[in-house]
């Protein structure tokens, strides 16, 4: 992906194991800024809403670091 300021980002999904079974654990999202090398993880909760999705961000998360 390319940001409005022209920086290239790689956005990907992280799948995890649960009780030894591959790929059924919690999933997360990550954003990797290719120029600076910063990686930001976004935890994705397994909570279903009828009007959107639930995500959590770290308190130290800053878009300006990307």
PQR file with spaces between the fields and no chain letter, atoms N, CA, C, O and H, PARSE charges and radii, in Angstrom:
ATOM       1  N    UNK     1       0.853   -1.170    0.000 -0.4000 1.5000
ATOM       2  CA   UNK     1       0.000    0.000    0.000 -0.0000 2.0000
ATOM       3  C    UNK     1       0.895    1.228    0.000  0.5500 1.7000
ATOM       4  O    UNK     1       2.038    1.174    0.455 -0.5500 1.4000
ATOM       5  N    UNK     2       0.384    2.311   -0.501 -0.4000 1.5000
ATOM       6  CA   UNK     2       1.104    3.577   -0.480 -0.0000 2.0000
ATOM       7  C    UNK     2       0.289    4.586    0.315  0.5500 1.7000
ATOM       8  O    UNK     2      -0.919    4.716    0.112 -0.5500 1.4000
ATOM       9  H    UNK     2      -0.544    2.355   -0.871  0.4000 1.0000
ATOM      10  N    UNK     3       0.953    5.303    1.226 -0.4000 1.5000
ATOM      11  CA   UNK     3       0.265    6.305    2.032 -0.0000 2.0000
ATOM      12  C    UNK     3       0.034    7.574    1.213  0.5500 1.7000
ATOM      13  O    UNK     3       0.543    7.712    0.101 -0.5500 1.4000
ATOM      14  H    UNK     3       1.934    5.198    1.391  0.4000 1.0000
ATOM      15  N    UNK     4      -0.733    8.487    1.775 -0.4000 1.5000
ATOM      16  CA   UNK     4      -0.964    9.763    1.094 -0.0000 2.0000
ATOM      17  C    UNK     4       0.314   10.572    0.945  0.5500 1.7000
ATOM      18  O    UNK     4       0.419   11.413    0.053 -0.5500 1.4000
ATOM      19  H    UNK     4      -1.147    8.376    2.679  0.4000 1.0000
ATOM      20  N    UNK     5       1.288   10.321    1.817 -0.4000 1.5000
ATOM      21  CA   UNK     5       2.563   11.033    1.730 -0.0000 2.0000
ATOM      22  C    UNK     5       3.573   10.313    0.840  0.5500 1.7000
ATOM      23  O    UNK     5       4.710   10.764    0.701 -0.5500 1.4000
ATOM      24  H    UNK     5       1.203    9.638    2.542  0.4000 1.0000
ATOM      25  N    UNK     6       3.161    9.189    0.232 -0.4000 1.5000
ATOM      26  CA   UNK     6       4.029    8.485   -0.708 -0.0000 2.0000
ATOM      27  C    UNK     6       4.887    7.376   -0.128  0.5500 1.7000
ATOM      28  O    UNK     6       5.693    6.786   -0.847 -0.5500 1.4000
ATOM      29  H    UNK     6       2.238    8.823    0.345  0.4000 1.0000
ATOM      30  N    UNK     7       4.732    7.079    1.159 -0.4000 1.5000
ATOM      31  CA   UNK     7       5.520    6.010    1.766 -0.0000 2.0000
ATOM      32  C    UNK     7       4.886    4.662    1.472  0.5500 1.7000
ATOM      33  O    UNK     7       3.662    4.530    1.475 -0.5500 1.4000
ATOM      34  H    UNK     7       4.077    7.559    1.743  0.4000 1.0000
ATOM      35  N    UNK     8       5.726    3.655    1.217 -0.4000 1.5000
ATOM      36  CA   UNK     8       5.239    2.315    0.938 -0.0000 2.0000
ATOM      37  C    UNK     8       5.087    1.525    2.228  0.5500 1.7000
ATOM      38  O    UNK     8       5.994    1.499    3.059 -0.5500 1.4000
ATOM      39  H    UNK     8       6.720    3.763    1.214  0.4000 1.0000
ATOM      40  N    UNK     9       3.931    0.878    2.392 -0.4000 1.5000
ATOM      41  CA   UNK     9       3.645    0.047    3.556 -0.0000 2.0000
ATOM      42  C    UNK     9       3.306   -1.362    3.094  0.5500 1.7000
ATOM      43  O    UNK     9       2.708   -1.561    2.037 -0.5500 1.4000
ATOM      44  H    UNK     9       3.194    0.899    1.717  0.4000 1.0000
ATOM      45  N    UNK    10       3.695   -2.324    3.899 -0.4000 1.5000
ATOM      46  CA   UNK    10       3.284   -3.707    3.679 -0.0000 2.0000
ATOM      47  C    UNK    10       2.358   -4.056    4.837  0.5500 1.7000
ATOM      48  O    UNK    10       2.765   -3.974    5.996 -0.5500 1.4000
ATOM      49  H    UNK    10       4.180   -2.162    4.758  0.4000 1.0000
ATOM      50  N    UNK    11       1.131   -4.442    4.545 -0.4000 1.5000
ATOM      51  CA   UNK    11       0.144   -4.795    5.557 -0.0000 2.0000
ATOM      52  C    UNK    11      -0.119   -6.289    5.434  0.5500 1.7000
ATOM      53  O    UNK    11      -0.422   -6.788    4.350 -0.5500 1.4000
ATOM      54  H    UNK    11       0.801   -4.509    3.603  0.4000 1.0000
ATOM      55  N    UNK    12       0.000   -7.000    6.553 -0.4000 1.5000
ATOM      56  CA   UNK    12      -0.163   -8.451    6.480 -0.0000 2.0000
ATOM      57  C    UNK    12      -0.831   -8.996    7.730  0.5500 1.7000
ATOM      58  O    UNK    12      -0.911   -8.328    8.761 -0.5500 1.4000
ATOM      59  H    UNK    12       0.245   -6.594    7.433  0.4000 1.0000
ATOM      60  N    UNK    13      -1.310  -10.234    7.610 -0.4000 1.5000
ATOM      61  CA   UNK    13      -2.013  -10.921    8.688 -0.0000 2.0000
ATOM      62  C    UNK    13      -1.066  -11.916    9.344  0.5500 1.7000
ATOM      63  O    UNK    13      -0.272  -12.567    8.665 -0.5500 1.4000
ATOM      64  H    UNK    13      -1.245  -10.777    6.773  0.4000 1.0000
ATOM      65  N    UNK    14      -1.153  -12.031   10.662 -0.4000 1.5000
ATOM      66  CA   UNK    14      -0.350  -12.986   11.419 -0.0000 2.0000
ATOM      67  C    UNK    14      -1.303  -14.026   12.000  0.5500 1.7000
ATOM      68  O    UNK    14      -2.191  -13.688   12.782 -0.5500 1.4000
ATOM      69  H    UNK    14      -1.799  -11.502   11.214  0.4000 1.0000
ATOM      70  N    UNK    15      -1.122  -15.280   11.622 -0.4000 1.5000
ATOM      71  CA   UNK    15      -1.962  -16.361   12.137 -0.0000 2.0000
ATOM      72  C    UNK    15      -1.176  -17.118   13.199  0.5500 1.7000
ATOM      73  O    UNK    15       0.037  -17.283   13.070 -0.5500 1.4000
ATOM      74  H    UNK    15      -0.400  -15.554   10.986  0.4000 1.0000
ATOM      75  N    UNK    16      -1.849  -17.579   14.242 -0.4000 1.5000
ATOM      76  CA   UNK    16      -1.173  -18.287   15.333 -0.0000 2.0000
ATOM      77  C    UNK    16      -1.858  -19.628   15.605  0.5500 1.7000
ATOM      78  O    UNK    16      -2.969  -19.897   15.150 -0.5500 1.4000
ATOM      79  H    UNK    16      -2.834  -17.446   14.347  0.4000 1.0000
ATOM      80  N    UNK    17      -1.152  -20.443   16.358 -0.4000 1.5000
ATOM      81  CA   UNK    17      -1.669  -21.751   16.752 -0.0000 2.0000
ATOM      82  C    UNK    17      -2.500  -21.620   18.032  0.5500 1.7000
ATOM      83  O    UNK    17      -2.363  -20.654   18.783 -0.5500 1.4000
ATOM      84  H    UNK    17      -0.248  -20.225   16.728  0.4000 1.0000
ATOM      85  N    UNK    18      -3.352  -22.599   18.258 -0.4000 1.5000
ATOM      86  CA   UNK    18      -4.099  -22.687   19.504 -0.0000 2.0000
ATOM      87  C    UNK    18      -4.134  -24.149   19.917  0.5500 1.7000
ATOM      88  O    UNK    18      -4.624  -25.004   19.178 -0.5500 1.4000
ATOM      89  H    UNK    18      -3.464  -23.384   17.648  0.4000 1.0000
ATOM      90  N    UNK    19      -3.612  -24.426   21.096 -0.4000 1.5000
ATOM      91  CA   UNK    19      -3.563  -25.775   21.655 -0.0000 2.0000
ATOM      92  C    UNK    19      -2.956  -26.775   20.668  0.5500 1.7000
ATOM      93  O    UNK    19      -3.432  -27.902   20.528 -0.5500 1.4000
ATOM      94  H    UNK    19      -3.214  -23.732   21.696  0.4000 1.0000
ATOM      95  N    UNK    20      -1.896  -26.335   19.991 -0.4000 1.5000
ATOM      96  CA   UNK    20      -1.174  -27.205   19.072 -0.0000 2.0000
ATOM      97  C    UNK    20      -1.785  -27.343   17.694  0.5500 1.7000
ATOM      98  O    UNK    20      -1.235  -28.051   16.851 -0.5500 1.4000
ATOM      99  H    UNK    20      -1.510  -25.420   20.105  0.4000 1.0000
ATOM     100  N    UNK    21      -2.906  -26.688   17.441 -0.4000 1.5000
ATOM     101  CA   UNK    21      -3.552  -26.771   16.132 -0.0000 2.0000
ATOM     102  C    UNK    21      -3.189  -25.510   15.345  0.5500 1.7000
ATOM     103  O    UNK    21      -3.489  -24.395   15.772 -0.5500 1.4000
ATOM     104  H    UNK    21      -3.353  -26.113   18.126  0.4000 1.0000
ATOM     105  N    UNK    22      -2.543  -25.697   14.192 -0.4000 1.5000
ATOM     106  CA   UNK    22      -2.085  -24.531   13.421 -0.0000 2.0000
ATOM     107  C    UNK    22      -3.230  -23.666   12.907  0.5500 1.7000
ATOM     108  O    UNK    22      -4.290  -24.160   12.526 -0.5500 1.4000
ATOM     109  H    UNK    22      -2.299  -26.603   13.845  0.4000 1.0000
ATOM     110  N    UNK    23      -2.982  -22.366   12.909 -0.4000 1.5000
ATOM     111  CA   UNK    23      -3.828  -21.375   12.245 -0.0000 2.0000
ATOM     112  C    UNK    23      -5.250  -21.221   12.773  0.5500 1.7000
ATOM     113  O    UNK    23      -6.097  -20.674   12.067 -0.5500 1.4000
ATOM     114  H    UNK    23      -2.121  -21.964   13.218  0.4000 1.0000
ATOM     115  N    UNK    24      -5.546  -21.686   13.997 -0.4000 1.5000
ATOM     116  CA   UNK    24      -6.893  -21.439   14.522 -0.0000 2.0000
ATOM     117  C    UNK    24      -6.866  -20.513   15.738  0.5500 1.7000
ATOM     118  O    UNK    24      -7.910  -20.235   16.328 -0.5500 1.4000
ATOM     119  H    UNK    24      -4.858  -22.130   14.571  0.4000 1.0000
ATOM     120  N    UNK    25      -5.679  -20.036   16.115 -0.4000 1.5000
ATOM     121  CA   UNK    25      -5.555  -19.121   17.244 -0.0000 2.0000
ATOM     122  C    UNK    25      -5.895  -17.702   16.837  0.5500 1.7000
ATOM     123  O    UNK    25      -6.356  -17.452   15.724 -0.5500 1.4000
ATOM     124  H    UNK    25      -4.831  -20.262   15.635  0.4000 1.0000
ATOM     125  N    UNK    26      -5.662  -16.779   17.753 -0.4000 1.5000
ATOM     126  CA   UNK    26      -5.946  -15.375   17.458 -0.0000 2.0000
ATOM     127  C    UNK    26      -5.149  -14.892   16.250  0.5500 1.7000
ATOM     128  O    UNK    26      -4.004  -15.293   16.040 -0.5500 1.4000
ATOM     129  H    UNK    26      -5.287  -16.982   18.657  0.4000 1.0000
ATOM     130  N    UNK    27      -5.767  -14.038   15.475 -0.4000 1.5000
ATOM     131  CA   UNK    27      -5.089  -13.446   14.329 -0.0000 2.0000
ATOM     132  C    UNK    27      -4.792  -11.991   14.629  0.5500 1.7000
ATOM     133  O    UNK    27      -5.537  -11.325   15.349 -0.5500 1.4000
ATOM     134  H    UNK    27      -6.697  -13.712   15.646  0.4000 1.0000
ATOM     135  N    UNK    28      -3.713  -11.516   14.079 -0.4000 1.5000
ATOM     136  CA   UNK    28      -3.345  -10.126   14.254 -0.0000 2.0000
ATOM     137  C    UNK    28      -2.999   -9.510   12.912  0.5500 1.7000
ATOM     138  O    UNK    28      -2.820  -10.219   11.921 -0.5500 1.4000
ATOM     139  H    UNK    28      -3.108  -12.056   13.495  0.4000 1.0000
ATOM     140  N    UNK    29      -2.907   -8.209   12.883 -0.4000 1.5000
ATOM     141  CA   UNK    29      -2.511   -7.480   11.694 -0.0000 2.0000
ATOM     142  C    UNK    29      -1.206   -6.775   11.988  0.5500 1.7000
ATOM     143  O    UNK    29      -0.936   -6.415   13.134 -0.5500 1.4000
ATOM     144  H    UNK    29      -3.053   -7.634   13.688  0.4000 1.0000
ATOM     145  N    UNK    30      -0.400   -6.576   10.975 -0.4000 1.5000
ATOM     146  CA   UNK    30       0.848   -5.843   11.137 -0.0000 2.0000
ATOM     147  C    UNK    30       1.030   -4.896    9.967  0.5500 1.7000
ATOM     148  O    UNK    30       0.611   -5.178    8.844 -0.5500 1.4000
ATOM     149  H    UNK    30      -0.619   -6.868   10.044  0.4000 1.0000
ATOM     150  N    UNK    31       1.658   -3.774   10.250 -0.4000 1.5000
ATOM     151  CA   UNK    31       1.969   -2.785    9.219 -0.0000 2.0000
ATOM     152  C    UNK    31       3.474   -2.576    9.260  0.5500 1.7000
ATOM     153  O    UNK    31       4.032   -2.257   10.310 -0.5500 1.4000
ATOM     154  H    UNK    31       1.998   -3.545   11.162  0.4000 1.0000
ATOM     155  N    UNK    32       4.131   -2.753    8.125 -0.4000 1.5000
ATOM     156  CA   UNK    32       5.583   -2.631    8.036 -0.0000 2.0000
ATOM     157  C    UNK    32       5.902   -1.485    7.091  0.5500 1.7000
ATOM     158  O    UNK    32       5.545   -1.527    5.914 -0.5500 1.4000
ATOM     159  H    UNK    32       3.678   -3.012    7.272  0.4000 1.0000
ATOM     160  N    UNK    33       6.574   -0.459    7.605 -0.4000 1.5000
ATOM     161  CA   UNK    33       7.008    0.660    6.773 -0.0000 2.0000
ATOM     162  C    UNK    33       8.325    0.256    6.110  0.5500 1.7000
ATOM     163  O    UNK    33       9.335    0.067    6.789 -0.5500 1.4000
ATOM     164  H    UNK    33       6.865   -0.425    8.561  0.4000 1.0000
ATOM     165  N    UNK    34       8.310    0.127    4.801 -0.4000 1.5000
ATOM     166  CA   UNK    34       9.473   -0.386    4.094 -0.0000 2.0000
ATOM     167  C    UNK    34      10.672    0.562    4.169  0.5500 1.7000
ATOM     168  O    UNK    34      11.811    0.103    4.247 -0.5500 1.4000
ATOM     169  H    UNK    34       7.490    0.281    4.250  0.4000 1.0000
ATOM     170  N    UNK    35      10.436    1.864    4.147 -0.4000 1.5000
ATOM     171  CA   UNK    35      11.525    2.836    4.163 -0.0000 2.0000
ATOM     172  C    UNK    35      12.240    2.895    5.518  0.5500 1.7000
ATOM     173  O    UNK    35      13.470    2.870    5.576 -0.5500 1.4000
ATOM     174  H    UNK    35       9.511    2.238    4.083  0.4000 1.0000
ATOM     175  N    UNK    36      11.468    2.972    6.603 -0.4000 1.5000
ATOM     176  CA   UNK    36      12.065    3.131    7.933 -0.0000 2.0000
ATOM     177  C    UNK    36      12.308    1.798    8.629  0.5500 1.7000
ATOM     178  O    UNK    36      13.126    1.723    9.546 -0.5500 1.4000
ATOM     179  H    UNK    36      10.469    2.991    6.556  0.4000 1.0000
ATOM     180  N    UNK    37      11.605    0.734    8.204 -0.4000 1.5000
ATOM     181  CA   UNK    37      11.740   -0.566    8.841 -0.0000 2.0000
ATOM     182  C    UNK    37      10.867   -0.769   10.064  0.5500 1.7000
ATOM     183  O    UNK    37      10.878   -1.847   10.659 -0.5500 1.4000
ATOM     184  H    UNK    37      10.940    0.795    7.459  0.4000 1.0000
ATOM     185  N    UNK    38      10.098    0.266   10.455 -0.4000 1.5000
ATOM     186  CA   UNK    38       9.218    0.138   11.629 -0.0000 2.0000
ATOM     187  C    UNK    38       8.105   -0.861   11.346  0.5500 1.7000
ATOM     188  O    UNK    38       7.547   -0.908   10.249 -0.5500 1.4000
ATOM     189  H    UNK    38      10.089    1.142    9.971  0.4000 1.0000
ATOM     190  N    UNK    39       7.796   -1.663   12.370 -0.4000 1.5000
ATOM     191  CA   UNK    39       6.686   -2.606   12.289 -0.0000 2.0000
ATOM     192  C    UNK    39       5.733   -2.311   13.436  0.5500 1.7000
ATOM     193  O    UNK    39       6.149   -2.230   14.592 -0.5500 1.4000
ATOM     194  H    UNK    39       8.249   -1.625   13.261  0.4000 1.0000
ATOM     195  N    UNK    40       4.461   -2.150   13.117 -0.4000 1.5000
ATOM     196  CA   UNK    40       3.433   -1.878   14.110 -0.0000 2.0000
ATOM     197  C    UNK    40       2.459   -3.040   14.077  0.5500 1.7000
ATOM     198  O    UNK    40       1.974   -3.421   13.012 -0.5500 1.4000
ATOM     199  H    UNK    40       4.124   -2.216   12.178  0.4000 1.0000
ATOM     200  N    UNK    41       2.172   -3.601   15.236 -0.4000 1.5000
ATOM     201  CA   UNK    41       1.214   -4.707   15.311 -0.0000 2.0000
ATOM     202  C    UNK    41      -0.123   -4.196   15.808  0.5500 1.7000
ATOM     203  O    UNK    41      -0.192   -3.357   16.706 -0.5500 1.4000
ATOM     204  H    UNK    41       2.566   -3.292   16.101  0.4000 1.0000
ATOM     205  N    UNK    42      -1.176   -4.712   15.212 -0.4000 1.5000
ATOM     206  CA   UNK    42      -2.538   -4.374   15.599 -0.0000 2.0000
ATOM     207  C    UNK    42      -3.193   -5.673   16.038  0.5500 1.7000
ATOM     208  O    UNK    42      -3.352   -6.589   15.232 -0.5500 1.4000
ATOM     209  H    UNK    42      -1.120   -5.394   14.483  0.4000 1.0000
ATOM     210  N    UNK    43      -3.571   -5.762   17.300 -0.4000 1.5000
ATOM     211  CA   UNK    43      -4.216   -6.976   17.792 -0.0000 2.0000
ATOM     212  C    UNK    43      -5.661   -6.985   17.321  0.5500 1.7000
ATOM     213  O    UNK    43      -6.363   -5.980   17.436 -0.5500 1.4000
ATOM     214  H    UNK    43      -3.441   -5.017   17.955  0.4000 1.0000
ATOM     215  N    UNK    44      -6.095   -8.094   16.804 -0.4000 1.5000
ATOM     216  CA   UNK    44      -7.461   -8.215   16.307 -0.0000 2.0000
ATOM     217  C    UNK    44      -8.220   -9.183   17.195  0.5500 1.7000
ATOM     218  O    UNK    44      -7.901  -10.371   17.239 -0.5500 1.4000
ATOM     219  H    UNK    44      -5.525   -8.911   16.711  0.4000 1.0000
ATOM     220  N    UNK    45      -9.210   -8.687   17.894 -0.4000 1.5000
ATOM     221  CA   UNK    45      -9.971   -9.527   18.817 -0.0000 2.0000
ATOM     222  C    UNK    45     -10.979  -10.376   18.052  0.5500 1.7000
ATOM     223  O    UNK    45     -11.408  -10.012   16.957 -0.5500 1.4000
ATOM     224  H    UNK    45      -9.470   -7.722   17.858  0.4000 1.0000
ATOM     225  N    UNK    46     -11.343  -11.489   18.629 -0.4000 1.5000
ATOM     226  CA   UNK    46     -12.328  -12.371   18.015 -0.0000 2.0000
ATOM     227  C    UNK    46     -13.715  -12.036   18.565  0.5500 1.7000
ATOM     228  O    UNK    46     -14.431  -12.903   19.066 -0.5500 1.4000
ATOM     229  H    UNK    46     -10.994  -11.785   19.518  0.4000 1.0000
ATOM     230  N    UNK    47     -14.069  -10.775   18.459 -0.4000 1.5000
ATOM     231  CA   UNK    47     -15.357  -10.298   18.944 -0.0000 2.0000
ATOM     232  C    UNK    47     -16.163   -9.858   17.734  0.5500 1.7000
ATOM     233  O    UNK    47     -15.729   -8.987   16.980 -0.5500 1.4000
ATOM     234  H    UNK    47     -13.488  -10.070   18.051  0.4000 1.0000
ATOM     235  N    UNK    48     -17.320  -10.446   17.544 -0.4000 1.5000
ATOM     236  CA   UNK    48     -18.158  -10.088   16.408 -0.0000 2.0000
ATOM     237  C    UNK    48     -19.157   -9.010   16.820  0.5500 1.7000
ATOM     238  O    UNK    48     -19.878   -9.150   17.807 -0.5500 1.4000
ATOM     239  H    UNK    48     -17.673  -11.153   18.156  0.4000 1.0000
ATOM     240  N    UNK    49     -19.178   -7.955   16.056 -0.4000 1.5000
ATOM     241  CA   UNK    49     -20.104   -6.853   16.297 -0.0000 2.0000
ATOM     242  C    UNK    49     -21.088   -6.807   15.128  0.5500 1.7000
ATOM     243  O    UNK    49     -20.799   -7.328   14.051 -0.5500 1.4000
ATOM     244  H    UNK    49     -18.591   -7.841   15.253  0.4000 1.0000
ATOM     245  N    UNK    50     -22.229   -6.195   15.335 -0.4000 1.5000
ATOM     246  CA   UNK    50     -23.159   -6.062   14.223 -0.0000 2.0000
ATOM     247  C    UNK    50     -22.958   -4.763   13.454  0.5500 1.7000
ATOM     248  O    UNK    50     -23.647   -4.511   12.465 -0.5500 1.4000
ATOM     249  H    UNK    50     -22.464   -5.771   16.210  0.4000 1.0000
ATOM     250  N    UNK    51     -22.009   -3.932   13.908 -0.4000 1.5000
ATOM     251  CA   UNK    51     -21.787   -2.663   13.225 -0.0000 2.0000
ATOM     252  C    UNK    51     -20.305   -2.347   13.004  0.5500 1.7000
ATOM     253  O    UNK    51     -19.961   -1.183   12.802 -0.5500 1.4000
ATOM     254  H    UNK    51     -21.450   -4.136   14.711  0.4000 1.0000
ATOM     255  N    UNK    52     -19.416   -3.348   13.037 -0.4000 1.5000
ATOM     256  CA   UNK    52     -18.005   -3.071   12.796 -0.0000 2.0000
ATOM     257  C    UNK    52     -17.110   -4.162   13.331  0.5500 1.7000
ATOM     258  O    UNK    52     -17.547   -5.300   13.503 -0.5500 1.4000
ATOM     259  H    UNK    52     -19.696   -4.294   13.201  0.4000 1.0000
ATOM     260  N    UNK    53     -15.850   -3.823   13.599 -0.4000 1.5000
ATOM     261  CA   UNK    53     -14.859   -4.767   14.108 -0.0000 2.0000
ATOM     262  C    UNK    53     -14.171   -4.163   15.325  0.5500 1.7000
ATOM     263  O    UNK    53     -14.132   -2.943   15.483 -0.5500 1.4000
ATOM     264  H    UNK    53     -15.495   -2.898   13.459  0.4000 1.0000
ATOM     265  N    UNK    54     -13.629   -5.020   16.180 -0.4000 1.5000
ATOM     266  CA   UNK    54     -12.916   -4.572   17.370 -0.0000 2.0000
ATOM     267  C    UNK    54     -11.429   -4.825   17.164  0.5500 1.7000
ATOM     268  O    UNK    54     -11.024   -5.947   16.859 -0.5500 1.4000
ATOM     269  H    UNK    54     -13.661   -6.011   16.052  0.4000 1.0000
ATOM     270  N    UNK    55     -10.613   -3.784   17.328 -0.4000 1.5000
ATOM     271  CA   UNK    55      -9.161   -3.895   17.251 -0.0000 2.0000
ATOM     272  C    UNK    55      -8.584   -3.170   18.455  0.5500 1.7000
ATOM     273  O    UNK    55      -9.220   -2.277   19.015 -0.5500 1.4000
ATOM     274  H    UNK    55     -10.942   -2.873   17.576  0.4000 1.0000
ATOM     275  N    UNK    56      -7.383   -3.557   18.849 -0.4000 1.5000
ATOM     276  CA   UNK    56      -6.718   -2.826   19.930 -0.0000 2.0000
ATOM     277  C    UNK    56      -5.351   -2.376   19.446  0.5500 1.7000
ATOM     278  O    UNK    56      -4.665   -3.093   18.718 -0.5500 1.4000
ATOM     279  H    UNK    56      -6.867   -4.282   18.393  0.4000 1.0000
ATOM     280  N    UNK    57      -4.970   -1.189   19.859 -0.4000 1.5000
ATOM     281  CA   UNK    57      -3.678   -0.625   19.498 -0.0000 2.0000
ATOM     282  C    UNK    57      -2.877   -0.391   20.768  0.5500 1.7000
ATOM     283  O    UNK    57      -3.439   -0.099   21.823 -0.5500 1.4000
ATOM     284  H    UNK    57      -5.526   -0.606   20.451  0.4000 1.0000
ATOM     285  N    UNK    58      -1.590   -0.518   20.661 -0.4000 1.5000
ATOM     286  CA   UNK    58      -0.701   -0.241   21.785 -0.0000 2.0000
ATOM     287  C    UNK    58      -0.757    1.246   22.126  0.5500 1.7000
ATOM     288  O    UNK    58      -1.009    2.077   21.253 -0.5500 1.4000
ATOM     289  H    UNK    58      -1.133   -0.755   19.804  0.4000 1.0000
ATOM     290  N    UNK    59      -0.523    1.581   23.395 -0.4000 1.5000
ATOM     291  CA   UNK    59      -0.489    2.989   23.781 -0.0000 2.0000
ATOM     292  C    UNK    59       0.681    3.717   23.140  0.5500 1.7000
ATOM     293  O    UNK    59       0.637    4.938   22.990 -0.5500 1.4000
ATOM     294  H    UNK    59      -0.318    0.906   24.104  0.4000 1.0000
ATOM     295  N    UNK    60       1.731    2.986   22.758 -0.4000 1.5000
ATOM     296  CA   UNK    60       2.905    3.612   22.148 -0.0000 2.0000
ATOM     297  C    UNK    60       2.784    3.679   20.624  0.5500 1.7000
ATOM     298  O    UNK    60       3.725    4.095   19.947 -0.5500 1.4000
ATOM     299  H    UNK    60       1.767    1.994   22.881  0.4000 1.0000
ATOM     300  N    UNK    61       1.646    3.277   20.086 -0.4000 1.5000
ATOM     301  CA   UNK    61       1.432    3.250   18.640 -0.0000 2.0000
ATOM     302  C    UNK    61       1.324    4.658   18.092  0.5500 1.7000
ATOM     303  O    UNK    61       0.505    5.446   18.565 -0.5500 1.4000
ATOM     304  H    UNK    61       0.882    2.939   20.636  0.4000 1.0000
ATOM     305  N    UNK    62       2.147    4.987   17.092 -0.4000 1.5000
ATOM     306  CA   UNK    62       2.101    6.314   16.497 -0.0000 2.0000
ATOM     307  C    UNK    62       2.260    6.195   14.980  0.5500 1.7000
ATOM     308  O    UNK    62       3.234    5.617   14.500 -0.5500 1.4000
ATOM     309  H    UNK    62       2.812    4.346   16.708  0.4000 1.0000
ATOM     310  N    UNK    63       1.311    6.736   14.237 -0.4000 1.5000
ATOM     311  CA   UNK    63       1.398    6.706   12.779 -0.0000 2.0000
ATOM     312  C    UNK    63       2.622    7.459   12.285  0.5500 1.7000
ATOM     313  O    UNK    63       3.181    7.109   11.246 -0.5500 1.4000
ATOM     314  H    UNK    63       0.519    7.206   14.628  0.4000 1.0000
ATOM     315  N    UNK    64       3.046    8.480   13.005 -0.4000 1.5000
ATOM     316  CA   UNK    64       4.175    9.290   12.546 -0.0000 2.0000
ATOM     317  C    UNK    64       5.477    8.503   12.527  0.5500 1.7000
ATOM     318  O    UNK    64       6.423    8.910   11.852 -0.5500 1.4000
ATOM     319  H    UNK    64       2.591    8.765   13.849  0.4000 1.0000
ATOM     320  N    UNK    65       5.556    7.379   13.254 -0.4000 1.5000
ATOM     321  CA   UNK    65       6.778    6.576   13.248 -0.0000 2.0000
ATOM     322  C    UNK    65       6.927    5.787   11.950  0.5500 1.7000
ATOM     323  O    UNK    65       8.037    5.392   11.592 -0.5500 1.4000
ATOM     324  H    UNK    65       4.789    7.049   13.802  0.4000 1.0000
ATOM     325  N    UNK    66       5.841    5.559   11.255 -0.4000 1.5000
ATOM     326  CA   UNK    66       5.917    4.826   10.007 -0.0000 2.0000
ATOM     327  C    UNK    66       6.505    5.720    8.950  0.5500 1.7000
ATOM     328  O    UNK    66       6.662    5.299    7.804 -0.5500 1.4000
ATOM     329  H    UNK    66       4.940    5.880   11.546  0.4000 1.0000
